[in-house]
């Protein structure tokens, strides 16, 4: 079994370790009333999108998400949270350096002693969730589990749902699928974007992601008999009618959205195997993007 698949399988146990840090995370991430920005690159940007929606929906204050490479310090924030597994991503470090004095800087990372440590006031270290694989799976889901607990959500069901996602049959035979679409709503839009990225990274396959209700505003036009349209969270069931009308296969289940992402991760790895690819060595990708010239 490859490292990616092994790390996918550890998620329910690793989530428990993340949830155990809820008090530490509450101080770092909740900060009631603080106007907050959450930023990251790649997977961490999608985690930032989900975290921003979760925090604001919990009534903890205005929260934005930004792609670190596009960050421009125009708006006033009390607190900026950087999500960075490696602690070395150039664009994240540059974004932190751009912040004006007085902004409380927080890093959520998996590695100790990296450059991000010197740029923040507070750090949440998830070393137990670090990964050998280039393709992120358990680190982002553990960040989200930890944050949800810190924001006051009861996650007593999560481990069982995660185990169910690990044991469940795949929703389709990867050999019959050439196009995947992931849909989300609210905080699960970030999960949909992350699932689509996993398919591109691991399997070099055609995948898309959208806010669910926007799917009928154009993207459904490319769906067909070899398309799998996968819904995360409380996506209206009526959307399945549009998917079926296009000749595509809809999929949804009643598991927690993080467990739904686990199943999507498994599908990405299975699709990679079907295509003769090694998800541990994704094409053109490295564990962290470190630029010699930050402007390049």
C-alpha positions in Angstrom: 0.0 0.0 0.0 1.3 3.5 -0.9 1.9 6.2 1.7 -1.1 8.2 0.6 -3.5 5.3 1.1 -1.9 4.5 4.5 -2.3 8.1 5.6 -5.9 8.2 4.4 -6.6 5.2 6.6 -5.3 6.8 9.8 -7.7 9.7 9.7 -10.3 8.7 12.4 -7.5 8.1 15.0 -5.6 11.3 14.0 -8.8 13.4 14.2 -9.2 12.3 17.8 -5.7 13.8 18.6 -6.7 17.0 16.8 -10.0 17.3 18.7 -8.0 16.8 21.9 -6.4 20.2 21.1 -9.7 22.0 21.0 -8.9 24.3 23.9 -5.5 25.3 22.5 -7.2 25.8 19.1 -10.0 27.8 20.6 -7.6 30.4 21.9 -5.7 30.5 18.6 -8.6 30.3 16.1 -11.8 31.3 17.7 -10.8 34.7 19.3 -14.4 35.9 19.5 -15.0 39.3 18.0 -11.6 39.5 16.3 -11.8 40.4 12.6 -9.8 37.5 11.1 -8.2 36.5 7.9 -7.2 32.8 7.1 -4.8 32.2 4.3 -3.0 29.3 2.7 -1.9 27.8 -0.7 -3.3 24.9 -2.5 -5.0 22.5 -0.1 -4.5 24.9 2.7 -6.3 27.6 0.8 -9.4 25.4 0.6 -9.1 24.6 4.3 -9.0 28.4 4.9 -12.2 28.8 2.9 -14.0 26.1 5.0 -12.6 27.5 8.3 -13.7 31.1 7.4 -17.3 29.9 6.9 -17.3 27.7 10.0 -15.9 30.5 12.2 -18.3 33.2 11.0 -21.3 30.8 11.1 -20.4 30.1 14.7 -20.9 33.8 15.5 -17.2 34.4 16.3 -16.7 37.4 14.1 -16.1 38.5 10.5 -13.8 36.0 8.8 -12.2 36.1 5.3 -10.2 33.5 3.4 -7.4 34.4 0.9 -5.0 32.6 -1.3 -1.6 33.6 0.1 -0.1 34.3 -3.3 -2.8 36.9 -4.0 -2.8 38.5 -0.6 -2.7 42.3 -0.6 -2.8 44.0 2.8 -5.7 46.4 2.1 -8.2 45.5 4.7 -7.8 45.8 8.5 -7.6 42.5 10.4 -7.0 41.9 14.1 -5.8 38.4 13.5 -4.3 36.5 10.5 -4.1 32.7 10.6 -1.8 30.9 8.2 -2.4 27.3 7.3 0.9 25.6 6.2 1.7 21.9 6.6 5.4 22.4 6.0 5.9 25.8 7.4 8.0 26.7 4.4 5.7 27.7 1.5 7.1 30.9 0.1 3.8 32.7 -0.6 2.6 32.1 2.9 5.8 33.4 4.4 5.6 36.5 2.2 2.0 37.2 3.1 2.9 37.1 6.8 5.8 39.5 6.2 3.4 42.0 4.5 1.2 42.3 7.6 1.2 45.7 9.5 2.4 45.9 13.1 -0.3 45.1 15.6 -1.9 42.1 13.8 -1.8 38.9 15.8 -0.3 36.2 13.6 -1.1 32.5 14.0 0.3 29.5 12.2 -1.3 26.1 12.0 1.5 23.7 10.9 2.7 20.1 11.1 6.5 20.7 11.4 8.5 22.3 14.2 11.4 24.6 13.6 10.5 25.9 10.2 10.6 29.5 8.9 7.0 30.2 9.7 7.7 29.9 13.4 9.7 33.2 13.4 6.9 35.1 11.7 4.0 34.4 14.1 2.9 35.1 17.6 1.0 31.9 18.2 1.5 28.4 16.7 -0.7 25.3 16.7 1.5 22.3 16.0 -0.1 19.2 14.6 3.0 17.0 14.3 1.0 13.9 14.7 -0.9 14.8 11.5 2.1 15.3 9.3 2.5 13.2 6.1 5.2 11.5 4.1 3.0 12.0 1.0 3.2 15.0 -1.2 -0.6 14.8 -1.6 -2.3 16.1 1.6 -5.0 14.1 3.2 -4.9 13.8 7.0 -3.4 17.1 7.8 -6.1 19.3 6.3 -9.0 17.1 7.6 -7.4 17.2 11.1 -7.1 20.9 11.0 -10.8 21.1 10.2 -11.8 18.6 12.9 -9.8 20.5 15.5 -11.3 23.8 14.5 -14.9 22.5 14.5 -14.4 21.2 18.0 -12.8 24.5 19.0 -15.8 26.4 17.6 -18.2 24.4 19.8 -19.4 21.6 17.5 -20.1 18.2 19.0 -18.1 15.7 17.0 -19.0 12.5 18.9 -20.1 10.9 15.6 -17.0 11.7 13.6 -14.8 8.7 14.3 -17.6 6.3 13.4 -18.4 8.2 10.2 -14.7 8.2 9.3 -14.5 4.4 9.8 -17.6 4.0 7.7 -16.0 6.0 4.9 -12.9 3.8 5.0 -15.0 0.6 4.8 -17.6 1.7 2.3 -17.5 0.6 -1.4 -16.5 3.2 -3.9 -19.6 4.9 -5.4 -18.5 3.9 -8.9 -15.9 1.8 -10.7 -13.0 4.1 -11.5 -12.6 2.4 -14.9 -16.0 3.8 -15.9 -15.4 7.4 -14.8 -13.4 10.0 -16.8 -14.9 13.2 -15.3 -15.6 14.1 -11.7 -17.5 17.1 -10.3 -17.7 17.9 -6.6 -20.4 20.2 -5.2 -20.6 21.8 -1.8 -22.5 24.4 0.1 -21.4 26.6 3.0 -18.3 25.3 4.6 -18.3 22.2 2.3 -17.5 24.3 -0.8 -13.9 24.2 0.4 -14.1 20.4 0.7 -15.5 20.2 -2.8 -12.5 22.2 -4.1 -10.1 20.0 -2.1 -11.7 16.8 -3.4 -11.3 18.0 -7.0 -7.7 18.9 -6.3 -7.0 15.4 -4.9 -8.2 13.8 -8.2 -6.0 16.1 -10.2 -3.0 15.6 -8.0 -3.2 11.8 -7.5 -4.8 10.7 -10.8 -4.1 13.5 -13.3 -7.8 13.3 -14.1 -10.5 15.8 -15.1 -12.2 17.2 -12.1 -14.2 20.3 -11.3 -15.8 21.8 -8.2 -18.5 24.4 -7.6 -20.9 25.9 -5.1 -23.8 23.5 -5.5 -26.5 25.8 -6.6 -24.2 27.3 -9.3 -23.8 24.0 -11.0 -26.9 24.5 -13.2 -25.6 27.9 -14.3 -23.3 26.4 -17.0 -21.0 23.7 -15.6 -23.7 21.0 -16.0 -23.3 21.4 -19.8 -20.2 19.1 -19.9 -21.7 16.3 -17.8 -22.3 13.0 -19.5 -22.4 9.2 -19.1 -18.8 8.9 -17.8 -19.3 11.8 -15.2 -19.6 11.3 -11.5 -21.2 14.3 -9.6 -20.4 14.1 -5.9 -22.2 16.2 -3.3 -20.7 17.2 0.1 -22.9 18.1 3.0 -26.4 19.6 2.7 -26.6 19.9 -1.1 -30.2 20.0 -2.2 -31.3 16.6 -3.5 -33.1 18.3 -6.4 -29.7 18.8 -8.1 -29.5 15.1 -8.7 -32.4 15.5 -11.3 -30.2 17.8 -13.4 -27.3 15.4 -13.1 -29.4 12.4 -14.1 -30.9 14.5 -17.0 -27.3 15.0 -18.3 -26.7 11.2 -18.2 -24.3 11.5 -15.3 -24.1 9.6 -12.1 -25.0 11.5 -8.9 -23.6 10.5 -5.5 -24.4 11.6 -2.0 -24.4 9.9 1.4 -25.4 10.8 5.0 -21.9 10.8 6.5 -20.2 13.8 8.1 -18.6 15.9 5.3 -15.1 15.2 6.5 -15.9 11.5 6.2 -17.3 12.1 2.7 -13.9 13.7 1.9 -12.2 10.5 3.1 -14.2 8.5 0.6 -13.3 11.0 -2.2 -9.6 10.6 -1.3 -10.0 6.9 -1.6 -11.6 7.3 -5.0 -8.7 9.5 -6.2 -6.2 6.9 -5.1 -8.2 4.1 -6.8 -8.4 6.2 -10.0 -4.7 6.7 -9.9 -4.1 2.9 -9.6 -6.5 2.3 -12.5 -4.5 4.7 -14.6 -1.2 3.1 -13.5 -0.1 6.1 -11.5 1.7 6.4 -8.2 -0.1 8.9 -5.9 3.0 9.2 -3.8 4.9 10.7 -6.7 2.4 13.1 -8.3 3.5 14.7 -11.6 5.2 18.1 -11.3 4.5 18.4 -7.6 6.6 18.7 -4.4 5.8 18.6 -0.7 6.2 22.4 -0.4 6.5 25.2 -3.0 9.7 27.1 -2.1 10.6 29.8 -4.6 14.1 31.2 -5.2 12.4 34.4 -6.4 9.2 35.1 -4.6 8.0 37.2 -7.5 8.5 34.4 -10.0 
